[in-house]
């Protein structure tokens, strides 16, 4: 599964790069296009990237005029990042080869195979979410345990 994921990602990235934006950069642009202007800390949280990584990516996107930074009216120390018209144009152009490539890959499957695959993915996704909830609950219990002990001691 990981091998296929990396093969597909690499091919999709190459096809998107032909249009001027990498898969990684497109994640930033799509987030801004879909959710509107954001602070870099919010972008880092949404994409699961380190703040420094996001800052460096935004620097490059701004240099290429795909995003712009403006002062945050609520916090003068922070900046709000938004997608530019050029960024929208680039992401729109890059999505076409992305979709074509993915469609071409999945054309190898019959409709029955596609439906079966959707069901398998749904089952695996549900189990993953269940395991994540259990893990989060255990982590919450561990965080609360020392507080309970301290309260009990007082």
N, C-alpha and C positions, 0 to 999 in steps of 0.2 A: 504494500500500500504506500509506504514511504517512497519507494523507488518511483512508482507511478506519479505520485504527487510532485516529486522533484523534476521528473521528465516533463510533465505538463507545465509546471511553473516556468521551467527554463525555456520551453518552446513559446509559451504565451508571452513571456518577457521579451524574447527576441523579436517576436512579431510586433509587439507594442513599441519596442525601441525603434523599429523601422519608421514609426509614426512620430517619434520624438519624445516619448515618455516611457520610463521603465514601469514595471509592475509596482515596485516600491513607491515611486513617486506618484503613481496613479492612486494609491491608497490615500495619500495625503489630500490630493486634489478632490477625489470623490467624497471624502469625509467633509471637506469644506463646502463642496457643491451641494451635498445632501443635507447637512446639518447647519450650514451657515457659518459665519465668522466665529472663530474660537481663539482662546488663549492657548499658547503652546503647551502649557501644563495639561489642559483638557485634551489636546490632540495626543499627547504622550499617553495619557490614561486610556483614551478610546482605542488607540492602536496597540497598546501594550509595549511601547518603546521607552527607552530611557530618555529623560528630558534633554540631555546633551545631544543624543542622536537626532531628536526632533529639531532642536535648534540648528544643528548643522544642515539638516535636510531643508529646513525653511530658508536658511541662508542661500542655498543653491537655487531653490525655487524662486526666491525673490530676485536673485541675480538674473535668472532667466525670464523674469517678468511674468511668472505664472501665479504668484501670490503677492500680496502686499501687506505690510504691517502698518497699523495705525495705533495711536495711544488708546488705552482702555479708559473710557470715561469714568469707570468705577474705581480704577486703581492706576494712578499715574505712573507707577513703576512697571506696570505690565503693558504688553502690546496685544492687540487683537489681529489675528491673521485671517485674511479672506482671499478667496480665489479671484483672479482677474478675468477679464473677458478672454485674454489670450490663453489663460489656464483652462477655461471652459472649452475653447476651440481645440486645444491640444488633447484634452481628455476625451472629448467627443470623437476626435479622429482616431485616437488610440483604442477606443472601445470597439470599433468596427473589426479590426483584425483579431482582437481578443475574442469576441463572440464567434467570428468565423472559425478560428482555430479550435475553440472548444466544441463547436458544432461538428467540425470535421472529425475530431477525436471520437465524439459520441456517436457519430454515424456508423461506427463499426458495430454498434449494438442494435439488436432488434428492439421493437417496442416492448415486447415481453421482458427482455433482458433489462431494459431501462426501468421498467416498473419494478422488477425484482430488486434491482440495485437501489432504487429509491426506498423500498421497504427495508432493506438491509441497513442503509445509511440512517434511516429513521430510528431503527432499533438500537444501533450503536450510539447514536446521538442521545437517545433517552437514557441509556445505561451510563454514558459519560456524564450527563447532567446529574444523575442520581449519585454517582460516585463523588462528583464535585461537591454536591450538597452535604454528603456524609463527611467529606474531608473538611469542609468549611465549618460544619457543626463541631467536629472534634477540635478544630483549631480554636473555635470560640469557647468551647468547654475548657481547653487548656489555658486560654487567656484569663478566663474567669476564675479558675481554680486557685491561683495565688491570692486573689482578692478575697475569696471566701475564707481562706485560711487566715488571712490577716484580720478579717472581720470577726471570725470565731475567736481569735486570740484576744481581741479587745473586749 
